[in-house]
Amino acid sequence: MPFIGTHEKHRGKGMCRKFMAIIESALSYLEVENLVIPSSKEKVKSWKNSYGFQPISHSMKNDLRDWNALMFHDSIRLQKVLPISKGREDEQAENKERGLPDLNLEAPPSD
């Protein structure tokens, strides 16, 4: 996610913030604990100030050594600790308040 592009007619309307909230909500629902992204040097401040990312911790650096991960030249890894997912109903209500769609990540009932 080093680059997020928004059509010019939608810029400045909080689309990236909504996009990130949906991604974080889905990952939290799936019990993902940390979101790690590569960032260009120019965008680190924006990721930190606007979305709560921080430079990756020493322990996370050690954990990532064991994983195959795509990194771009001169990119900086940032991480965000994701909140523990609430119950499905609580999450739906919170997303509705924030103007986010229901992700409906549960499998449909089988016949």
The first five atom37 places (N, CA, C, CB, O) and aatype in JSON, in Angstrom:
{
  "aatype": [12, 14, 13, 9, 7, 16, 8, 6, 11, 8, 1, 7, 11, 7, 12, 4, 1, 11, 13, 12, 0, 9, 9, 6, 15, 0, 10, 15, 18, 10, 6, 19, 6, 2, 10, 19, 9, 14, 15, 15, 11, 6, 11, 19, 11, 15, 17, 11, 2, 15, 18, 7, 13, 5, 14, 9, 15, 8, 15, 12, 11, 2, 3, 10, 1, 3, 17, 2, 0, 10, 12, 13, 8, 3, 15, 9, 1, 10, 5, 11, 19, 10, 14, 9, 15, 11, 7, 1, 6, 3, 6, 5, 0, 6, 2, 11, 6, 1, 7, 10, 14, 3, 10, 2, 10, 6, 0, 14, 14, 15, 3],
  "atom_mask": [
    [1, 1, 1, 1, 1],
    [1, 1, 1, 1, 1],
    [1, 1, 1, 1, 1],
    [1, 1, 1, 1, 1],
    [1, 1, 1, 0, 1],
    [1, 1, 1, 1, 1],
    [1, 1, 1, 1, 1],
    [1, 1, 1, 1, 1],
    [1, 1, 1, 1, 1],
    [1, 1, 1, 1, 1],
    [1, 1, 1, 1, 1],
    [1, 1, 1, 0, 1],
    [1, 1, 1, 1, 1],
    [1, 1, 1, 0, 1],
    [1, 1, 1, 1, 1],
    [1, 1, 1, 1, 1],
    [1, 1, 1, 1, 1],
    [1, 1, 1, 1, 1],
    [1, 1, 1, 1, 1],
    [1, 1, 1, 1, 1],
    [1, 1, 1, 1, 1],
    [1, 1, 1, 1, 1],
    [1, 1, 1, 1, 1],
    [1, 1, 1, 1, 1],
    [1, 1, 1, 1, 1],
    [1, 1, 1, 1, 1],
    [1, 1, 1, 1, 1],
    [1, 1, 1, 1, 1],
    [1, 1, 1, 1, 1],
    [1, 1, 1, 1, 1],
    [1, 1, 1, 1, 1],
    [1, 1, 1, 1, 1],
    [1, 1, 1, 1, 1],
    [1, 1, 1, 1, 1],
    [1, 1, 1, 1, 1],
    [1, 1, 1, 1, 1],
    [1, 1, 1, 1, 1],
    [1, 1, 1, 1, 1],
    [1, 1, 1, 1, 1],
    [1, 1, 1, 1, 1],
    [1, 1, 1, 1, 1],
    [1, 1, 1, 1, 1],
    [1, 1, 1, 1, 1],
    [1, 1, 1, 1, 1],
    [1, 1, 1, 1, 1],
    [1, 1, 1, 1, 1],
    [1, 1, 1, 1, 1],
    [1, 1, 1, 1, 1],
    [1, 1, 1, 1, 1],
    [1, 1, 1, 1, 1],
    [1, 1, 1, 1, 1],
    [1, 1, 1, 0, 1],
    [1, 1, 1, 1, 1],
    [1, 1, 1, 1, 1],
    [1, 1, 1, 1, 1],
    [1, 1, 1, 1, 1],
    [1, 1, 1, 1, 1],
    [1, 1, 1, 1, 1],
    [1, 1, 1, 1, 1],
    [1, 1, 1, 1, 1],
    [1, 1, 1, 1, 1],
    [1, 1, 1, 1, 1],
    [1, 1, 1, 1, 1],
    [1, 1, 1, 1, 1],
    [1, 1, 1, 1, 1],
    [1, 1, 1, 1, 1],
    [1, 1, 1, 1, 1],
    [1, 1, 1, 1, 1],
    [1, 1, 1, 1, 1],
    [1, 1, 1, 1, 1],
    [1, 1, 1, 1, 1],
    [1, 1, 1, 1, 1],
    [1, 1, 1, 1, 1],
    [1, 1, 1, 1, 1],
    [1, 1, 1, 1, 1],
    [1, 1, 1, 1, 1],
    [1, 1, 1, 1, 1],
    [1, 1, 1, 1, 1],
    [1, 1, 1, 1, 1],
    [1, 1, 1, 1, 1],
    [1, 1, 1, 1, 1],
    [1, 1, 1, 1, 1],
    [1, 1, 1, 1, 1],
    [1, 1, 1, 1, 1],
    [1, 1, 1, 1, 1],
    [1, 1, 1, 1, 1],
    [1, 1, 1, 0, 1],
    [1, 1, 1, 1, 1],
    [1, 1, 1, 1, 1],
    [1, 1, 1, 1, 1],
    [1, 1, 1, 1, 1],
    [1, 1, 1, 1, 1],
    [1, 1, 1, 1, 1],
    [1, 1, 1, 1, 1],
    [1, 1, 1, 1, 1],
    [1, 1, 1, 1, 1],
    [1, 1, 1, 1, 1],
    [1, 1, 1, 1, 1],
    [1, 1, 1, 0, 1],
    [1, 1, 1, 1, 1],
    [1, 1, 1, 1, 1],
    [1, 1, 1, 1, 1],
    [1, 1, 1, 1, 1],
    [1, 1, 1, 1, 1],
    [1, 1, 1, 1, 1],
    [1, 1, 1, 1, 1],
    [1, 1, 1, 1, 1],
    [1, 1, 1, 1, 1],
    [1, 1, 1, 1, 1],
    [1, 1, 1, 1, 1],
    [1, 1, 1, 1, 1]
  ],
  "atom_positions": [
    [[0.82, -1.19, 0.0], [0.0, 0.0, 0.0], [0.88, 1.26, 0.0], [-0.94, -0.01, 1.21], [0.56, 2.23, 0.69]],
    [[1.94, 1.26, -0.75], [2.78, 2.46, -0.75], [2.16, 3.62, -1.5], [4.13, 2.14, -1.33], [2.61, 4.76, -1.37]],
    [[1.13, 3.33, -2.31], [0.51, 4.39, -3.1], [-0.99, 4.14, -3.16], [1.13, 4.45, -4.53], [-1.44, 3.05, -3.52]],
    [[-1.76, 5.15, -2.8], [-3.21, 5.08, -2.92], [-3.61, 6.24, -3.81], [-3.94, 5.13, -1.51], [-3.36, 7.4, -3.48]],
    [[-4.24, 5.93, -4.92], [-4.67, 6.98, -5.85], [-6.17, 7.17, -5.78], [0.0, 0.0, 0.0], [-6.93, 6.2, -5.72]],
    [[-6.59, 8.41, -5.77], [-8.01, 8.75, -5.74], [-8.31, 9.62, -6.94], [-8.4, 9.48, -4.41], [-7.57, 10.56, -7.24]],
    [[-9.4, 9.33, -7.63], [-9.81, 10.15, -8.77], [-9.94, 11.59, -8.29], [-11.15, 9.63, -9.39], [-10.43, 11.83, -7.18]],
    [[-9.52, 12.54, -9.11], [-9.47, 13.94, -8.68], [-10.82, 14.49, -8.22], [-8.96, 14.79, -9.79], [-10.85, 15.37, -7.36]],
    [[-11.93, 14.0, -8.77], [-13.23, 14.52, -8.33], [-13.6, 14.05, -6.92], [-14.33, 14.1, -9.32], [-14.52, 14.59, -6.3]],
    [[-12.88, 13.03, -6.41], [-13.16, 12.51, -5.06], [-12.09, 12.91, -4.05], [-13.28, 11.0, -5.11], [-12.2, 12.56, -2.87]],
    [[-11.07, 13.61, -4.47], [-9.99, 13.99, -3.55], [-10.48, 14.98, -2.51], [-8.8, 14.59, -4.32], [-11.33, 15.82, -2.77]],
    [[-9.91, 14.87, -1.32], [-10.25, 15.79, -0.25], [-11.58, 15.48, 0.42], [0.0, 0.0, 0.0], [-12.09, 16.31, 1.18]],
    [[-12.15, 14.31, 0.16], [-13.45, 13.95, 0.73], [-13.33, 12.82, 1.75], [-14.4, 13.55, -0.37], [-14.35, 12.26, 2.17]],
    [[-12.11, 12.49, 2.16], [-11.92, 11.45, 3.17], [-12.0, 10.03, 2.66], [0.0, 0.0, 0.0], [-12.19, 9.1, 3.44]],
    [[-11.86, 9.85, 1.35], [-11.96, 8.51, 0.77], [-10.85, 7.58, 1.28], [-11.91, 8.58, -0.76], [-11.1, 6.42, 1.58]],
    [[-9.63, 8.09, 1.37], [-8.51, 7.28, 1.84], [-8.73, 6.88, 3.3], [-7.17, 8.04, 1.68], [-8.44, 5.75, 3.69]],
    [[-9.24, 7.81, 4.1], [-9.51, 7.53, 5.52], [-10.57, 6.42, 5.63], [-9.97, 8.82, 6.26], [-10.44, 5.52, 6.46]],
    [[-11.63, 6.49, 4.81], [-12.66, 5.45, 4.83], [-12.08, 4.11, 4.36], [-13.85, 5.85, 3.94], [-12.37, 3.07, 4.94]],
    [[-11.27, 4.16, 3.32], [-10.62, 2.96, 2.79], [-9.77, 2.29, 3.88], [-9.75, 3.31, 1.56], [-9.84, 1.08, 4.07]],
    [[-8.98, 3.08, 4.57], [-8.13, 2.53, 5.63], [-8.96, 1.99, 6.79], [-7.17, 3.6, 6.15], [-8.62, 0.95, 7.36]],
    [[-10.04, 2.66, 7.13], [-10.91, 2.19, 8.21], [-11.53, 0.84, 7.86], [-12.02, 3.23, 8.51], [-11.64, -0.04, 8.72]],
    [[-11.93, 0.68, 6.61], [-12.52, -0.59, 6.18], [-11.47, -1.7, 6.2], [-13.12, -0.46, 4.76], [-11.75, -2.81, 6.67]],
    [[-10.28, -1.41, 5.71], [-9.21, -2.41, 5.73], [-8.88, -2.82, 7.16], [-7.94, -1.87, 5.03], [-8.77, -4.0, 7.47]],
    [[-8.74, -1.84, 8.04], [-8.41, -2.13, 9.44], [-9.53, -2.92, 10.11], [-8.15, -0.84, 10.21], [-9.26, -3.83, 10.89]],
    [[-10.77, -2.57, 9.82], [-11.91, -3.28, 10.4], [-11.93, -4.74, 9.95], [-13.23, -2.58, 10.01], [-12.13, -5.64, 10.76]],
    [[-11.71, -4.96, 8.66], [-11.7, -6.33, 8.13], [-10.55, -7.13, 8.73], [-11.6, -6.31, 6.59], [-10.74, -8.28, 9.11]],
    [[-9.37, -6.54, 8.8], [-8.22, -7.26, 9.37], [-8.42, -7.54, 10.85], [-6.94, -6.45, 9.16], [-8.06, -8.61, 11.33]],
    [[-8.99, -6.59, 11.56], [-9.27, -6.78, 12.98], [-10.28, -7.91, 13.18], [-9.79, -5.47, 13.61], [-10.13, -8.73, 14.07]],
    [[-11.32, -7.93, 12.34], [-12.32, -8.99, 12.39], [-11.67, -10.35, 12.16], [-13.43, -8.73, 11.34], [-12.08, -11.35, 12.75]],
    [[-10.67, -10.39, 11.29], [-9.95, -11.63, 11.0], [-8.85, -11.93, 12.02], [-9.35, -11.56, 9.6], [-8.06, -12.85, 11.84]],
    [[-8.82, -11.12, 13.09], [-7.89, -11.28, 14.21], [-6.43, -11.03, 13.83], [-8.02, -12.66, 14.79], [-5.52, -11.62, 14.42]],
    [[-6.22, -10.16, 12.85], [-4.86, -9.72, 12.52], [-4.44, -8.72, 13.6], [-4.78, -9.08, 11.07], [-5.2, -7.82, 13.94]],
    [[-3.24, -8.88, 14.12], [-2.79, -8.04, 15.23], [-2.03, -6.8, 14.78], [-1.93, -8.85, 16.16], [-2.13, -5.75, 15.41]],
    [[-1.26, -6.91, 13.69], [-0.43, -5.8, 13.22], [-0.58, -5.64, 11.72], [1.04, -6.02, 13.6], [-0.61, -6.62, 10.98]],
    [[-0.65, -4.39, 11.29], [-0.65, -4.06, 9.87], [0.7, -3.41, 9.58], [-1.86, -3.11, 9.47], [1.04, -2.39, 10.17]],
    [[1.47, -4.02, 8.68], [2.79, -3.5, 8.32], [2.74, -3.09, 6.86], [3.92, -4.57, 8.58], [2.34, -3.88, 6.0]],
    [[3.16, -1.86, 6.58], [3.14, -1.35, 5.21], [4.5, -0.76, 4.85], [2.03, -0.28, 5.04], [5.22, -0.28, 5.73]],
    [[4.85, -0.79, 3.56], [6.02, -0.04, 3.11], [5.57, 1.38, 2.78], [6.69, -0.72, 1.87], [4.48, 1.59, 2.25]],
    [[6.41, 2.35, 3.08], [6.08, 3.74, 2.77], [7.28, 4.42, 2.13], [5.64, 4.51, 4.04], [8.43, 4.11, 2.46]],
    [[7.01, 5.33, 1.23], [8.11, 6.16, 0.7], [8.52, 7.13, 1.8], [7.68, 6.92, -0.61], [7.72, 7.45, 2.68]],
    [[9.75, 7.59, 1.75], [10.25, 8.53, 2.76], [9.38, 9.78, 2.84], [11.7, 8.93, 2.46], [9.17, 10.33, 3.92]],
    [[8.88, 10.21, 1.7], [8.08, 11.45, 1.64], [6.72, 11.3, 2.33], [7.87, 11.86, 0.19], [6.14, 12.3, 2.76]],
    [[6.21, 10.09, 2.45], [4.87, 9.87, 3.0], [4.85, 9.35, 4.44], [4.12, 8.91, 2.13], [3.78, 9.17, 5.01]],
    [[6.01, 9.11, 5.03], [6.06, 8.58, 6.4], [5.31, 9.49, 7.38], [7.52, 8.41, 6.85], [4.52, 9.01, 8.19]],
    [[5.55, 10.78, 7.29], [4.91, 11.72, 8.22], [3.38, 11.66, 8.08], [5.41, 13.16, 7.95], [2.66, 11.7, 9.08]],
    [[2.9, 11.56, 6.86], [1.46, 11.49, 6.62], [0.86, 10.21, 7.21], [1.17, 11.57, 5.11], [-0.18, 10.27, 7.87]],
    [[1.51, 9.07, 6.99], [1.03, 7.8, 7.55], [1.02, 7.86, 9.08], [1.91, 6.63, 7.06], [0.09, 7.36, 9.72]],
    [[2.04, 8.47, 9.65], [2.12, 8.56, 11.11], [1.07, 9.51, 11.67], [3.52, 9.02, 11.54], [0.35, 9.15, 12.61]],
    [[0.97, 10.69, 11.12], [0.06, 11.71, 11.66], [-1.4, 11.44, 11.35], [0.44, 13.06, 11.14], [-2.27, 11.67, 12.2]],
    [[-1.7, 10.97, 10.16], [-3.09, 10.81, 9.75], [-3.69, 9.44, 10.06], [-3.2, 11.06, 8.28], [-4.9, 9.33, 10.26]],
    [[-2.85, 8.41, 10.12], [-3.39, 7.06, 10.25], [-2.83, 6.27, 11.42], [-3.13, 6.3, 8.99], [-3.18, 5.1, 11.59]],
    [[-1.97, 6.87, 12.22], [-1.5, 6.22, 13.44], [-0.43, 5.17, 13.27], [0.0, 0.0, 0.0], [-0.22, 4.36, 14.17]],
    [[0.26, 5.15, 12.13], [1.35, 4.19, 11.94], [2.6, 4.69, 12.66], [1.65, 3.98, 10.43], [2.76, 5.88, 12.9]],
    [[3.48, 3.75, 13.01], [4.74, 4.04, 13.66], [5.83, 3.21, 12.99], [4.67, 3.75, 15.19], [5.54, 2.21, 12.34]],
    [[7.11, 3.62, 13.15], [8.18, 2.76, 12.65], [8.06, 1.38, 13.3], [9.59, 3.39, 12.93], [7.66, 1.27, 14.46]],
    [[8.41, 0.33, 12.57], [8.25, -1.01, 13.14], [9.16, -1.2, 14.33], [8.53, -2.08, 12.08], [10.27, -0.67, 14.39]],
    [[8.66, -1.97, 15.28], [9.41, -2.24, 16.51], [10.55, -3.21, 16.21], [8.48, -2.81, 17.6], [10.56, -3.89, 15.18]],
    [[11.49, -3.26, 17.12], [12.64, -4.16, 16.98], [12.16, -5.62, 16.9], [13.63, -3.98, 18.16], [12.66, -6.39, 16.08]],
    [[11.2, -5.98, 17.75], [10.7, -7.36, 17.73], [10.0, -7.67, 16.41], [9.75, -7.6, 18.92], [10.08, -8.79, 15.91]],
    [[9.29, -6.67, 15.85], [8.62, -6.89, 14.56], [9.65, -7.06, 13.45], [7.67, -5.7, 14.24], [9.47, -7.88, 12.55]],
    [[10.75, -6.29, 13.51], [11.82, -6.45, 12.51], [12.34, -7.89, 12.54], [12.98, -5.45, 12.78], [12.55, -8.5, 11.5]],
    [[12.53, -8.4, 13.75], [13.02, -9.78, 13.88], [12.01, -10.77, 13.33], [13.33, -10.1, 15.34], [12.4, -11.73, 12.65]],
    [[10.73, -10.56, 13.6], [9.69, -11.46, 13.09], [9.64, -11.43, 11.57], [8.32, -11.08, 13.67], [9.46, -12.46, 10.93]],
    [[9.8, -10.25, 10.99], [9.7, -10.1, 9.53], [10.86, -10.75, 8.78], [9.63, -8.64, 9.16], [10.75, -11.04, 7.59]],
    [[11.95, -10.98, 9.45], [13.09, -11.64, 8.8], [12.74, -13.05, 8.35], [14.3, -11.69, 9.75], [13.33, -13.57, 7.4]],
    [[11.78, -13.66, 9.03], [11.37, -15.03, 8.7], [10.31, -15.1, 7.62], [10.87, -15.72, 9.94], [9.9, -16.19, 7.23]],
    [[9.85, -13.96, 7.12], [8.77, -13.91, 6.14], [9.29, -13.38, 4.81], [7.62, -13.03, 6.64], [10.19, -12.54, 4.77]],
    [[8.73, -13.89, 3.72], [9.0, -13.32, 2.41], [8.07, -12.14, 2.22], [8.83, -14.38, 1.27], [6.85, -12.3, 2.21]],
    [[8.63, -10.96, 2.07], [7.8, -9.76, 1.9], [8.39, -8.89, 0.8], [7.68, -8.96, 3.23], [9.61, -8.71, 0.71]],
    [[7.51, -8.36, -0.02], [7.93, -7.47, -1.08], [8.27, -6.11, -0.49], [6.84, -7.34, -2.17], [7.47, -5.53, 0.24]],
    [[9.46, -5.62, -0.8], [9.86, -4.28, -0.36], [10.34, -3.5, -1.58], [10.99, -4.35, 0.74], [11.02, -4.03, -2.45]],
    [[9.96, -2.24, -1.61], [10.38, -1.36, -2.69], [11.66, -0.65, -2.3], [9.27, -0.35, -3.04], [11.9, -0.41, -1.11]],
    [[12.47, -0.31, -3.28], [13.74, 0.37, -3.04], [13.5, 1.64, -2.22], [14.43, 0.71, -4.37], [12.61, 2.43, -2.54]],
    [[14.28, 1.84, -1.18], [14.23, 3.02, -0.31], [12.91, 3.17, 0.45], [14.47, 4.25, -1.11], [12.62, 4.27, 0.93]],
    [[12.12, 2.12, 0.57], [10.88, 2.25, 1.33], [11.17, 1.99, 2.81], [9.8, 1.26, 0.81], [12.16, 1.36, 3.18]],
    [[10.28, 2.49, 3.63], [10.4, 2.38, 5.08], [9.19, 1.61, 5.57], [10.5, 3.79, 5.77], [8.06, 1.91, 5.2]],
    [[9.43, 0.61, 6.4], [8.32, -0.18, 6.93], [7.71, 0.54, 8.14], [8.79, -1.61, 7.33], [8.42, 1.03, 9.02]],
    [[6.39, 0.58, 8.14], [5.64, 1.16, 9.25], [4.65, 0.12, 9.74], [4.92, 2.47, 8.82], [4.24, -0.76, 8.99]],
    [[4.27, 0.21, 11.01], [3.31, -0.73, 11.54], [2.23, 0.0, 12.33], [4.0, -1.77, 12.4], [2.44, 1.1, 12.85]],
    [[1.1, -0.66, 12.41], [0.0, -0.18, 13.24], [-0.57, -1.39, 13.97], [-1.09, 0.55, 12.4], [-0.92, -2.38, 13.34]],
    [[-0.66, -1.3, 15.29], [-1.27, -2.36, 16.07], [-2.78, -2.19, 15.92], [-0.82, -2.31, 17.59], [-3.33, -1.12, 16.18]],
    [[-3.44, -3.25, 15.5], [-4.88, -3.19, 15.26], [-5.64, -3.55, 16.54], [-5.28, -4.13, 14.12], [-5.2, -4.39, 17.32]],
    [[-6.78, -2.9, 16.75], [-7.57, -3.21, 17.94], [-8.18, -4.6, 17.85], [-8.69, -2.17, 18.14], [-8.39, -5.13, 16.76]],
    [[-8.44, -5.17, 18.99], [-9.1, -6.47, 19.03], [-10.53, -6.26, 18.54], [-9.08, -7.09, 20.48], [-11.21, -5.33, 18.95]],
    [[-10.97, -7.13, 17.66], [-12.3, -7.01, 17.07], [-13.39, -7.15, 18.12], [-12.5, -8.06, 15.99], [-13.3, -7.97, 19.02]],
    [[-14.4, -6.33, 17.97], [-15.57, -6.4, 18.85], [-16.51, -7.47, 18.28], [-16.3, -5.01, 18.96], [-16.21, -8.08, 17.26]],
    [[-17.61, -7.68, 18.94], [-18.62, -8.59, 18.42], [-19.14, -8.09, 17.08], [0.0, 0.0, 0.0], [-19.05, -6.89, 16.8]],
    [[-19.67, -8.96, 16.3], [-20.15, -8.62, 14.95], [-21.18, -7.48, 14.99], [-20.77, -9.85, 14.28], [-21.11, -6.56, 14.18]],
    [[-22.13, -7.54, 15.9], [-23.17, -6.52, 15.97], [-22.59, -5.16, 16.35], [-24.25, -6.93, 16.98], [-22.96, -4.13, 15.79]],
    [[-21.66, -5.16, 17.32], [-21.01, -3.91, 17.74], [-20.25, -3.29, 16.58], [-20.07, -4.15, 18.93], [-20.28, -2.08, 16.37]],
    [[-19.55, -4.14, 15.83], [-18.76, -3.65, 14.7], [-19.66, -3.08, 13.6], [-17.9, -4.77, 14.14], [-19.33, -2.05, 13.01]],
    [[-20.78, -3.73, 13.32], [-21.71, -3.23, 12.32], [-22.25, -1.86, 12.73], [-22.87, -4.23, 12.13], [-22.33, -0.96, 11.9]],
    [[-22.62, -1.7, 13.99], [-23.16, -0.43, 14.48], [-22.1, 0.67, 14.4], [-23.67, -0.57, 15.93], [-22.4, 1.79, 13.99]],
    [[-20.87, 0.35, 14.78], [-19.79, 1.34, 14.73], [-19.5, 1.75, 13.29], [-18.51, 0.79, 15.38], [-19.31, 2.94, 13.01]],
    [[-19.46, 0.79, 12.38], [-19.21, 1.11, 10.97], [-20.34, 1.97, 10.41], [-19.07, -0.18, 10.14], [-20.09, 2.9, 9.63]],
    [[-21.57, 1.68, 10.8], [-22.71, 2.47, 10.31], [-22.58, 3.92, 10.79], [-24.04, 1.87, 10.8], [-22.83, 4.84, 10.02]],
    [[-22.19, 4.11, 12.06], [-21.99, 5.46, 12.61], [-20.9, 6.21, 11.84], [-21.62, 5.39, 14.09], [-21.0, 7.42, 11.65]],
    [[-19.88, 5.49, 11.42], [-18.76, 6.11, 10.71], [-19.02, 6.24, 9.21], [-17.49, 5.3, 10.93], [-18.17, 6.75, 8.48]],
    [[-20.18, 5.79, 8.74], [-20.52, 5.89, 7.33], [-19.83, 4.85, 6.48], [0.0, 0.0, 0.0], [-19.63, 5.07, 5.28]],
    [[-19.45, 3.71, 7.07], [-18.75, 2.65, 6.34], [-19.72, 1.52, 6.01], [-17.56, 2.11, 7.16], [-20.66, 1.28, 6.76]],
    [[-19.49, 0.84, 4.9], [-20.38, -0.26, 4.52], [-20.18, -1.48, 5.4], [-20.17, -0.64, 3.07], [-19.13, -1.65, 6.02]],
    [[-21.2, -2.35, 5.47], [-21.11, -3.61, 6.17], [-20.3, -4.56, 5.29], [-22.53, -4.2, 6.49], [-20.64, -4.77, 4.13]],
    [[-19.25, -5.13, 5.84], [-18.38, -5.99, 5.05], [-18.92, -7.4, 4.88], [-17.02, -6.05, 5.68], [-18.54, -8.1, 3.95]],
    [[-19.8, -7.83, 5.77], [-20.4, -9.16, 5.71], [-19.36, -10.23, 5.4], [-21.51, -9.2, 4.66], [-19.43, -10.9, 4.37]],
    [[-18.4, -10.38, 6.31], [-17.31, -11.32, 6.09], [-17.67, -12.75, 6.48], [-16.11, -10.88, 6.87], [-16.86, -13.67, 6.29]],
    [[-18.84, -12.95, 7.01], [-19.25, -14.29, 7.4], [-19.7, -15.08, 6.19], [-20.36, -14.23, 8.45], [-20.23, -14.53, 5.23]],
    [[-19.48, -16.36, 6.24], [-19.9, -17.23, 5.13], [-21.42, -17.28, 5.1], [-19.3, -18.67, 5.28], [-22.07, -17.26, 6.15]],
    [[-21.99, -17.34, 3.92], [-23.47, -17.46, 3.84], [-23.92, -18.77, 4.41], [-23.96, -17.32, 2.4], [-23.17, -19.75, 4.36]],
    [[-25.13, -18.83, 4.97], [-25.61, -20.1, 5.52], [-25.73, -21.17, 4.44], [-26.97, -19.91, 6.22], [-26.12, -20.88, 3.31]],
    [[-25.38, -22.39, 4.8], [-25.47, -23.47, 3.81], [-26.87, -24.05, 3.83], [-24.41, -24.57, 4.1], [-27.55, -24.05, 4.85]],
    [[-27.29, -24.55, 2.68], [-28.65, -25.13, 2.56], [-28.69, -26.56, 2.98], [-29.15, -25.02, 1.16], [-29.76, -27.18, 2.93]]
  ]
}
